[in-house]
Every structure is written in C-alpha cells, then in structure tokens.
Amino acid sequence: MSQKEPMIIQPVPELPWSKVGMDLCKLEGYNYLIIVDYFSNFIEEAPLQRDTRTSTILKHIKQNVARYGIMDSIISDNGPQFTSAEFREFIEKYGIIHIKSSPLHQQTNGLAEKAVQTVKNLIKKSSETGDDIYLALLELRNTPRDNIGSPMQRLMGRRAKTLIPMKQTLRQPETTSENVAPKLLEFREKQKFYYDQHAKSKDNLQPGDAVRIKTPSGWKPAEYVKPSEYPRSHIVKAGESGCEYRRNTDMLMKTKENHTLSPQTMTCTYRHPQRQQRR
C-alpha cells in the first residue's frame, strides 16, 4: 500500500481571481461546471445539462472572465474538454497559464474537488427541502470563514445583501486583499502540520527503477523514466507497448522487482534481494 507523503503548501495567490480551479461534476444525470477562486474560495456553478462540449465549457468560462477579469492561471484535470485544441487556443489567446493535474490524481486540484462536493451537497439539500439553490449559493459566498472574511468580501471587497438582515456598513466596499494572503498561508501551514503527522517522504526514484503504478484495476508494473515539470509528478513506462504516462508520486510504489519492457509486452518477475546479491 502506498504511503502518503508530507503535504506541499501551494503558493497563495496575492490577488483575487488570479489562480482559478475548474472541474466538472455530475449529479442526478446532469452536468455542472464548478469554478473556484484560490484566493477567495468564491465558487461559481454553471449548469450544463447534458452538454459538456468544449465550446459550452468555454462559453461559461468567458462569462466569468467578463465578470471578474482574465485569470492568470487555470488548474484543471486532463479531461477532453480541457485538453482539446479549442481549449488550448482559448488559453493562448487570453494569455492564461494552464496547469493540469496528474492523471487519476484529483488531489492536485484539491480546492476544486472540495468545491464540487460543497455544490453537490447544496444541490441535494435544496432539492430535498425545496429551497432556492441560488439563495443557498449566495449564503455560502457571503458567510465569513477562516477569520479572513467571506468569499464575497475577499473577491469583491464587500458583503452582499441577503434575506438575513445585516448592517449597511457591511455592504460598503473595503480593501482587505493585503491581509488575506498571510492569513491563508498561516491556515495552510496549520493544515500541513497536522497532515504531516501521518506522512512520510518517499525514496528518490532514478531512471530505470522498477515501480508499480496505481490503476483502477490494481497496482501494475512499470519502469520509472524521469520527473515531469509539475511537482510530485513523474513519467513512467507501462502497458503492453511501453507507452509513457504521467502519474503523481502517490500513485507510484518502488519495488525490488525486475521489469522487462519490450515493444509488444511487459513482464514482471520478483527477485529475492539475497539472490540478487549472490549474483
């Protein structure tokens, strides 16, 4: 079983709507695009019905660009909507950096994953109670958290009017951005401290090392190639044709096996450490 590594604290954006995470989710047969701002935790939810084409995704992204401006970077998974030529053209035209998470490793875009679960819970609860989902989203965005103000305050510099009475002064714009980043970093450092209590650094991998990679059908033999350009992301050779894949460290396990790759097949045999030493 793979041992989890110590947590990496992601850099805290200095500005609202600078670093944005995106993900698609499905609930009760319908698809949704979830967008979350890494600075403010402000969540945008766009119903897609059953249409998940890249053109539809881009339409909703551009609507948010028109509201909040062009983001500096987008974090997403490797879904076809985010890896298509049409999406790459959008990224290049708008001057956005696209960061793709390691395949099959959703934690890389953890904030978006958390936002997906939050929106799913809101939709389910609103459906069960008959409440207005948009009022529920408004309350979510307007509720202060982490002692840094609400997502609405972090993104727009003010609280919004809701059905709950509040002081007019709370709706007046104010500048809070300079205080948010240090507090977010402090909060994440506390998370890392507790997370690392049960984590352990893994051995460094070298080209040619025998590894196993985690797949939906179990741990499969592979050969380590090199680290990728992304943190804790690596390139390995696996499969019958020895194709290269990018995988997160959490999905790799170094072994004492001997893997033999050929153009047509990949075999895996175990050698006892003492027997290897005799040779």
C-alpha positions, 0 to 999 in steps of 0.5 A, spaced: 500 500 500 502 506 498 504 511 503 502 518 503 507 523 503 508 530 507 503 535 504 506 541 499 503 548 501 501 551 494 503 558 493 497 563 495 495 567 490 496 575 492 490 577 488 483 575 487 481 571 481 488 570 479 489 562 480 482 559 478 480 551 479 475 548 474 472 541 474 466 538 472 461 534 476 455 530 475 449 529 479 442 526 478 444 525 470 446 532 469 452 536 468 455 542 472 461 546 471 464 548 478 469 554 478 473 556 484 477 562 486 484 560 490 484 566 493 477 567 495 474 560 495 468 564 491 465 558 487 461 559 481 456 553 478 454 553 471 449 548 469 450 544 463 445 539 462 447 534 458 452 538 454 459 538 456 462 540 449 468 544 449 465 550 446 459 550 452 465 549 457 468 555 454 462 559 453 461 559 461 468 560 462 468 567 458 462 569 462 466 569 468 472 572 465 467 578 463 465 578 470 471 578 474 477 579 469 482 574 465 485 569 470 492 568 470 492 561 471 487 555 470 488 548 474 484 543 471 484 535 470 486 532 463 479 531 461 477 532 453 474 538 454 480 541 457 485 538 453 482 539 446 485 544 441 479 549 442 481 549 449 488 550 448 487 556 443 482 559 448 488 559 453 493 562 448 489 567 446 487 570 453 494 569 455 492 564 461 497 559 464 494 552 464 496 547 469 493 540 469 493 535 474 496 528 474 492 523 471 487 519 476 490 524 481 484 529 483 488 531 489 492 536 485 486 540 484 484 539 491 480 546 492 476 544 486 474 537 488 472 540 495 468 545 491 464 540 487 462 536 493 460 543 497 455 544 490 453 537 490 451 537 497 447 544 496 444 541 490 441 535 494 439 539 500 435 544 496 432 539 492 430 535 498 427 541 502 425 545 496 429 551 497 432 556 492 439 553 490 441 560 488 439 563 495 443 557 498 449 559 493 449 566 495 449 564 503 455 560 502 459 566 498 457 571 503 458 567 510 465 569 513 470 563 514 477 562 516 477 569 520 479 572 513 472 574 511 467 571 506 468 569 499 464 575 497 468 580 501 475 577 499 473 577 491 469 583 491 471 587 497 464 587 500 458 583 503 452 582 499 445 583 501 441 577 503 434 575 506 438 575 513 438 582 515 445 585 516 448 592 517 449 597 511 456 598 513 457 591 511 455 592 504 460 598 503 466 596 499 473 595 503 480 593 501 482 587 505 486 583 499 493 585 503 491 581 509 488 575 506 494 572 503 498 571 510 492 569 513 491 563 508 498 561 508 498 561 516 491 556 515 495 552 510 501 551 514 496 549 520 493 544 515 500 541 513 502 540 520 497 536 522 497 532 515 504 531 516 503 527 522 501 521 518 506 522 512 512 520 510 517 522 504 518 517 499 525 514 496 528 518 490 526 514 484 532 514 478 531 512 471 530 505 470 527 503 477 522 498 477 515 501 480 508 499 480 503 504 478 496 505 481 490 503 476 483 502 477 484 495 476 490 494 481 497 496 482 501 494 475 508 494 473 512 499 470 519 502 469 520 509 472 523 514 466 524 521 469 520 527 473 515 531 469 515 539 470 509 539 475 511 537 482 510 530 485 509 528 478 513 523 474 513 519 467 513 512 467 513 506 462 507 501 462 502 497 458 503 492 453 507 497 448 511 501 453 507 507 452 509 513 457 504 516 462 504 521 467 502 519 474 503 523 481 508 520 486 502 517 490 500 513 485 507 510 484 510 504 489 518 502 488 519 495 488 525 490 488 522 487 482 525 486 475 521 489 469 522 487 462 519 492 457 519 490 450 515 493 444 509 488 444 509 486 452 511 487 459 513 482 464 514 482 471 518 477 475 520 478 483 527 477 485 529 475 492 534 481 494 539 475 497 539 472 490 540 478 487 546 479 491 549 472 490 549 474 483 
